[in-house]
Amino acid sequence: MVVILKFVYVMVIFVSLFLMAINVNAIPGMPCINDVDCEKYISPVSGYQVKCIDGNCERIRI
């Protein structure tokens, strides 16, 4: 009985970690055409510059 409960517990943790990893990668990028569009979505942070790369806003380390 204890072995079955441990197995179920481990499976729940494993599946939840897997689902969280999938969900983190599902965050959509912020669409942009040029760098000015990104300034509307992302606030500036010191040491980083906001750029439009492949149609998505990205922070680039200066």
Backbone bond lengths (Angstrom), bond angles and torsions (degrees), N, CA, C in turn:
res aa  C-N    CA-C-N  psi(-1)  N-CA   C-N-CA  omega(-1)  CA-C   N-CA-C  phi
1 M - - - 1.454 - - 1.527 111.24 -
2 V 1.331 115.98 -44.69 1.459 120.16 179.99 1.526 110.51 -65.44
3 V 1.300 117.03 -37.76 1.462 121.30 179.65 1.526 110.44 -63.49
4 I 1.302 116.87 -40.34 1.470 120.42 178.96 1.525 110.20 -66.06
5 L 1.325 117.77 -42.88 1.467 120.95 178.77 1.529 111.50 -63.36
6 K 1.325 117.09 -41.26 1.465 120.38 176.90 1.521 110.97 -62.80
7 F 1.316 115.91 -42.29 1.460 120.10 179.13 1.527 110.61 -61.56
8 V 1.315 117.52 -46.38 1.468 121.50 179.07 1.524 109.98 -62.39
9 Y 1.315 117.66 -43.14 1.461 122.28 179.13 1.533 111.21 -60.06
10 V 1.312 116.90 -46.77 1.466 121.39 179.35 1.521 110.62 -64.05
11 M 1.306 117.59 -41.14 1.468 120.68 179.50 1.527 111.44 -64.78
12 V 1.325 117.78 -39.80 1.466 120.79 177.92 1.521 110.14 -62.84
13 I 1.311 117.81 -44.89 1.467 120.93 178.63 1.524 110.42 -63.74
14 F 1.311 117.69 -45.65 1.464 121.07 -179.14 1.519 111.20 -61.21
15 V 1.312 117.59 -46.84 1.467 121.25 -178.66 1.523 110.46 -66.03
16 S 1.329 118.18 -39.82 1.465 119.85 179.93 1.527 111.05 -65.74
17 L 1.322 118.15 -38.83 1.465 120.45 176.75 1.520 110.92 -64.68
18 F 1.317 116.70 -40.60 1.455 121.28 178.26 1.523 110.78 -62.76
19 L 1.327 117.36 -43.77 1.462 120.92 -179.92 1.524 111.65 -66.84
20 M 1.339 117.56 -36.30 1.463 119.78 177.25 1.520 110.69 -66.36
21 A 1.313 117.93 -39.32 1.462 121.00 179.37 1.519 110.74 -64.35
22 I 1.309 117.74 -38.56 1.464 120.89 177.23 1.515 110.17 -67.03
23 N 1.324 117.40 -41.21 1.454 121.96 -176.67 1.524 111.45 -68.07
24 V 1.322 118.67 -33.91 1.462 121.27 178.56 1.518 110.43 -63.39
25 N 1.322 117.52 -39.59 1.455 120.84 -179.80 1.516 112.86 -76.42
26 A 1.323 117.97 -9.12 1.456 121.51 -177.35 1.524 112.92 -88.68
27 I 1.325 117.57 -0.47 1.460 120.00 -179.68 1.523 108.15 -67.89
28 P 1.320 117.59 120.14 1.464 119.13 -178.15 1.525 111.50 -73.06
29 G 1.314 115.31 146.56 1.450 119.73 174.69 1.522 110.29 -74.10
30 M 1.297 115.84 166.32 1.448 119.54 179.52 1.517 108.34 -92.35
31 P 1.322 117.31 118.32 1.465 119.94 -175.02 1.522 111.73 -66.39
32 C 1.324 115.37 144.06 1.462 120.28 179.29 1.524 109.32 -152.74
33 I 1.311 114.20 162.96 1.460 121.38 174.71 1.523 109.46 -112.23
34 N 1.335 116.07 -39.58 1.462 120.69 176.98 1.528 109.49 -141.16
35 D 1.329 116.64 177.99 1.462 121.70 -174.80 1.525 112.98 -63.58
36 V 1.318 117.71 -28.98 1.466 121.18 -178.80 1.529 110.48 -65.97
37 D 1.325 117.34 -34.52 1.465 120.77 178.26 1.528 111.32 -61.89
38 C 1.308 117.49 -34.68 1.463 121.37 -177.56 1.520 112.10 -69.03
39 E 1.313 117.68 -29.28 1.460 120.45 180.00 1.522 111.34 -66.22
40 K 1.329 118.05 -21.40 1.465 121.48 176.43 1.527 110.81 -73.38
41 Y 1.338 117.43 -33.65 1.459 122.15 -174.41 1.527 113.42 -92.09
42 I 1.324 116.53 -40.94 1.464 121.03 -171.41 1.518 109.40 -116.03
43 S 1.328 116.16 127.00 1.460 119.65 177.55 1.526 109.24 -77.07
44 P 1.329 117.31 145.33 1.466 120.12 -177.89 1.531 111.75 -69.23
45 V 1.318 115.29 145.08 1.458 123.00 177.53 1.517 107.02 -126.03
46 S 1.346 116.85 139.43 1.460 119.00 -178.66 1.530 110.08 -63.06
47 G 1.324 115.83 136.65 1.455 121.74 -179.24 1.516 113.99 90.51
48 Y 1.325 117.48 -5.42 1.463 122.04 -179.94 1.521 110.28 -129.53
49 Q 1.301 115.57 151.36 1.457 122.54 176.53 1.526 107.72 -123.40
50 V 1.330 115.94 138.87 1.460 120.82 -178.99 1.517 108.78 -91.35
51 K 1.339 116.51 126.11 1.466 122.00 -178.48 1.519 110.10 -132.03
52 C 1.326 115.37 154.87 1.457 122.30 173.66 1.530 107.28 -96.33
53 I 1.334 116.27 112.43 1.459 121.47 -178.26 1.523 108.12 -124.19
54 D 1.311 116.41 121.01 1.471 123.15 179.91 1.527 112.49 53.70
55 G 1.332 116.24 36.46 1.463 120.72 176.34 1.514 115.09 81.35
56 N 1.342 118.27 6.86 1.464 122.60 177.77 1.517 109.78 -128.03
57 C 1.331 116.39 144.36 1.460 121.32 178.46 1.525 109.93 -76.42
58 E 1.327 115.85 133.38 1.462 121.90 -179.64 1.522 108.63 -135.79
59 R 1.346 115.97 148.83 1.464 121.01 171.71 1.520 107.70 -94.49
60 I 1.325 115.73 129.21 1.460 121.97 -179.07 1.524 108.17 -115.63
61 R 1.338 116.16 130.63 1.466 119.79 177.87 1.523 109.10 -70.58
62 I 1.318 115.76 132.86 1.478 120.78 -179.46 1.516 109.40 -82.47
